[in-house]
Amino acid sequence: MGKILVLVPDPDIDLLGPIYKIVDLLKGCEATIFYPFEVPVVSLLDEEEFRDQIKEIEEKLSPFVARVKPFFSEVAVKVVLARDQMEAAVVEAESGEYNLIIVYRIYERIGGIFKHEKFIKIVGKTDKPVLFI
């Protein structure tokens, strides 16, 4: 199948359950576990300034990466600084040679109700197939 982009909306969520339902179908593919780390507008997009936070996110993702690694031919982790997670996800999806984008569903709570998923808009901004789990 080729390369797969896995968008992670929150490094603290339990990522292991949903992926096992489909990972067997994706054996042999390369996977990029992608997390756009949103920084305040007043901050520079300087990786050195956010080095500790990036390292912490990578550490939080490492158990997930270790458990899915046997299913893929290669697994990379990519944490990027972004002003907007959605836009960073679209840029990554379009810039990489990905054949499939897997999006973990997560709802933002606003007041007492849930708002749409963070990455739902990616469907209209890329021509790549998107799988929500």
C-alpha positions in Angstrom: 0.0 0.0 0.0 2.8 2.4 0.6 3.0 5.2 3.2 0.5 6.0 5.9 0.1 9.2 7.9 -1.4 8.7 11.4 -2.7 12.0 12.8 -2.6 12.0 16.6 -4.8 14.7 18.1 -3.6 14.4 21.7 -0.5 12.5 22.9 -2.3 11.5 26.1 -5.2 9.5 24.6 -5.2 5.7 24.5 -4.1 5.0 20.9 -3.7 1.3 21.1 -7.2 0.0 21.0 -8.5 1.4 17.7 -5.4 0.8 15.6 -5.4 -3.0 16.2 -8.7 -3.3 14.5 -7.2 -2.3 11.2 -3.5 -2.6 11.5 -3.5 -6.2 10.2 -4.8 -4.8 6.9 -1.9 -2.4 6.7 1.0 -4.9 7.2 4.2 -4.0 5.3 3.4 -0.3 5.0 5.5 2.6 6.3 3.8 4.7 8.9 4.5 8.2 10.2 3.0 9.0 13.6 2.3 12.7 13.3 1.5 15.2 16.1 1.3 18.9 15.3 2.2 20.7 18.6 0.2 24.0 18.7 2.2 26.9 20.0 0.9 30.4 20.9 0.9 33.1 18.2 3.2 35.2 20.3 5.9 32.5 20.3 8.4 31.9 17.5 8.2 28.6 15.7 11.6 27.7 17.2 12.1 24.0 17.9 14.9 24.9 20.3 12.5 26.9 22.5 10.1 24.0 22.7 12.7 21.2 22.8 11.5 19.9 26.2 7.8 19.8 25.2 8.6 18.0 21.9 10.7 15.4 23.8 7.9 14.9 26.3 5.4 14.3 23.5 7.7 11.9 21.8 8.1 10.0 25.1 4.3 9.8 25.5 3.9 8.4 22.0 6.7 5.8 22.4 4.6 3.0 24.0 2.2 3.3 21.0 5.0 3.3 18.5 6.6 0.3 20.2 3.4 -1.7 20.0 2.5 -1.0 16.4 6.1 -1.2 15.1 5.9 -4.9 14.3 3.0 -4.4 12.0 4.7 -1.9 9.7 7.9 -2.1 7.7 9.0 1.3 9.1 7.6 3.6 11.8 8.7 7.3 12.1 7.5 9.8 14.7 7.1 13.4 13.6 6.3 16.1 16.1 6.1 19.6 14.5 5.4 23.1 15.8 2.3 24.7 14.4 0.1 27.7 14.8 -2.9 25.5 13.8 -3.0 21.7 14.1 -5.4 21.3 11.3 -3.3 23.3 8.8 -0.2 21.5 9.9 -1.9 18.2 9.3 -3.0 19.3 5.8 0.5 20.5 4.9 2.0 17.2 6.1 -0.6 15.1 4.3 0.0 16.9 1.0 3.8 17.1 1.3 4.4 13.5 2.1 3.9 10.6 -0.3 1.2 9.2 1.8 -1.4 6.7 0.3 -3.7 6.8 3.3 -4.4 9.2 6.3 -5.6 7.6 9.5 -7.2 10.1 11.9 -8.0 9.3 15.5 -11.3 10.8 16.4 -11.4 13.1 19.4 -14.0 15.6 20.3 -13.4 18.9 21.9 -15.6 19.7 24.8 -17.0 23.2 24.7 -19.3 24.1 27.6 -21.5 21.0 28.2 -21.5 19.9 24.6 -19.0 18.2 22.2 -17.8 20.0 19.2 -16.7 18.3 15.9 -13.5 16.4 15.7 -10.3 18.4 15.4 -9.2 17.0 12.1 -12.6 16.6 10.3 -11.8 19.4 7.9 -8.9 17.4 6.4 -11.4 15.5 4.3 -12.1 18.6 2.2 -8.5 19.8 2.1 -6.8 16.8 0.7 -7.4 14.4 -2.1 -5.9 11.5 -0.2 -8.2 8.8 1.3 -8.9 9.5 5.0 -9.9 6.8 7.5 -11.4 8.0 10.9 -11.1 5.5 13.8 
